[in-house]
Amino acid sequence: MTFTVLTAEFSTESNTFNKNRVDYDAFHCLLGDNAVKERGDANTELAGFGDCARDYSWKQIHVLSASADCFVVTRDAFDRLGGAIVAAAAEHKATLDGILLGLHGAMVTEFCEDGEGELLDRLRAAVGPSIPIAITLDPHANVTPKMCELANIVVSDKTYPHVEMRKVGRQAGDILQRAMKGEIRPRTLRVHPPMLREANSGRTDVGPMVDRIAKAIAYEKEPGVFAVSINSGFGCADIREVGPTVTVTYDGNEAKHRAFAESIADDIWKKRFDIIDYFMPVEEAADIAKGYKSDKGPLIIADYADNPGAGAYGDSTNLLKALLDAGITDAAFGPMFDPETAKQLHRHKAGDHVKVKLGGKSDPRFGGTPLEVEGEVRLISDGSYTGDGPQIGGLHFSWGETAVLRVGGIEILVVSGGGQMLDLQQFRAFGIDPAAKTVVALKSQQHFRAAFEPIAGKIILCDSGALCTTHLDKLPYRNVPRPIFPIDREMKIEHAES
């Protein structure tokens, strides 16, 4: 039997403390066949959907693939992009057998805290309760009860850095195939402890999440279990349904599966103080850089707090200032999000000597004020690059108007478009070889490891005081339920909440 499956990707992670909003034009959106052509053979959820479509001979109707920076989504953007998905589902309702969506799970809009739940609600209103819906999520999703109620199948990536997008899309599609055939009637349960996020933000390369993921994979082999997802949550969203969750997509014995989910959630709670990362002040990072020898590869300094991939502005200057003050040479720094300076530098040519006020323009309270610097323009570019690493290999992106500015001994990648550093080509395409440097300072929390760890002699993490600071008590939460950890550090619970 040939099934008709509607697919779409609609993804962003909303840092509600960022004053910016992402409107329709700010979404990178590819429609239908154009999306399949660009993303259908890369490490994407869509590629996994396509693998299932080919193997099961589905008639696949792909609506769109849309993603954006990590801001709150405007009503207009949500209504137009989400509306296109809902309209397509309504149009094909008579022949539609299933829906398969690549989401993030931490989308907040101007009018609701649960963007994914809102999209699923509109889809259910359009197609009714019987058509099975499968969704894939980022492991930093804030998974809500509404998502689990309205989507039959929930599958999250099990890696951080996220390198299993295609695999996750395939897993969700495999489960959907069985549901469409009537072999199973999947549903999803959810358990969560009262925390803003898992203690180590879900690192799966080291730490307690390694054992939890192993248990989840083993439990997926149990009868009636189709997917176990452990989400570390996204604590930069000031919403009611925030924090880590464990979900099980299953058929049959709910009590048994809920007990398993509770055991994982209880472990997350019990180990809430077991932090494996050390986020040093920028001055300490600069001091380490000053004495570093690069015989085994560069020193990688990751500014955890100014990660644009989690909604930070990407223009924090505190780390750069510390490196300049320390006289660091043979170094690369990037990205520095500063459209104003990038445009100014585009009025020059390579070799020109310039004076600029760099960074710190979005909100100097978080990460530092603009730096007055003098340097040499090394490169002017439109910002286009193609990834070649494990996360974005083969995909095309652009920083927008881009320049490389050499200040002292540091080559600074100045960009006009947001994004974190997670691929070597994000430097190399602009004449900077990170593997040949002594020091590489970049803005990312964990994703950089997939591409940069193989070239690194040493990796250290710092907190520049930017918007994604590890000191969550410094952020002005108003909507999260209280008490909640780690803001209320002395709270106690016996079991995770369902």
Salt bridges, closest charged atoms under 4 A:
GLU9 OE1 - ARG39 NE 2.89
GLU13 OE2 - HIS104 NE2 3.31
ASP41 OD1 - ARG166 NH1 3.28
ASP51 OD1 - ARG54 NH2 2.57
ASP51 OD2 - ARG166 NE 2.92
ASP55 OD2 - ARG170 NH1 2.60
ASP76 OD2 - ARG80 NH1 3.22
ASP79 OD1 - ARG122 NH1 2.99
GLU113 OE2 - ARG240 NH1 3.48
GLU118 OE2 - ARG122 NE 2.85
ASP121 OD2 - LYS146 NZ 3.56
ASP138 OD2 - HIS104 NE2 3.56
ASP138 OD1 - HIS140 ND1 3.26
ASP138 OD2 - HIS162 NE2 3.04
GLU164 OE2 - LYS167 NZ 3.60
ASP174 OD1 - ARG170 NE 2.93
GLU183 OE1 - ARG178 NE 3.10
GLU183 OE2 - LYS181 NZ 3.13
GLU198 OE2 - ARG212 NH1 3.01
ASP205 OD2 - ARG203 NH2 2.69
ASP211 OD2 - LYS215 NZ 3.32
GLU220 OE2 - LYS158 NZ 2.79
GLU222 OE1 - LYS256 NZ 3.14
GLU241 OE1 - ARG190 NH2 3.00
ASP251 OD1 - ARG187 NH1 3.71
GLU254 OE2 - ARG258 NH2 3.02
ASP266 OD2 - HIS495 ND1 3.43
ASP267 OD2 - ARG212 NE 2.76
ASP267 OD1 - LYS271 NZ 3.13
ASP277 OD1 - ARG203 NH1 2.56
ASP306 OD2 - LYS443 NZ 2.57
ASP325 OD2 - LYS321 NZ 2.78
ASP338 OD2 - LYS361 NZ 2.55
ASP352 OD2 - HIS348 ND1 3.33
ASP352 OD1 - LYS349 NZ 3.37
ASP363 OD2 - ARG365 NH2 2.69
GLU372 OE2 - LYS357 NZ 3.81
GLU374 OE1 - HIS353 NE2 3.45
GLU374 OE2 - LYS355 NZ 3.82
GLU376 OE2 - ARG378 NH1 3.68
GLU401 OE1 - LYS343 NZ 3.62
GLU401 OE2 - HIS346 ND1 3.94
GLU411 OE2 - ARG378 NE 3.47
GLU411 OE1 - LYS437 NZ 2.90
ASP433 OD1 - ARG428 NE 3.31
GLU453 OE2 - ARG449 NH1 3.40
ASP488 OD2 - ARG482 NE 2.77
GLU497 OE1 - HIS192 NE2 3.42
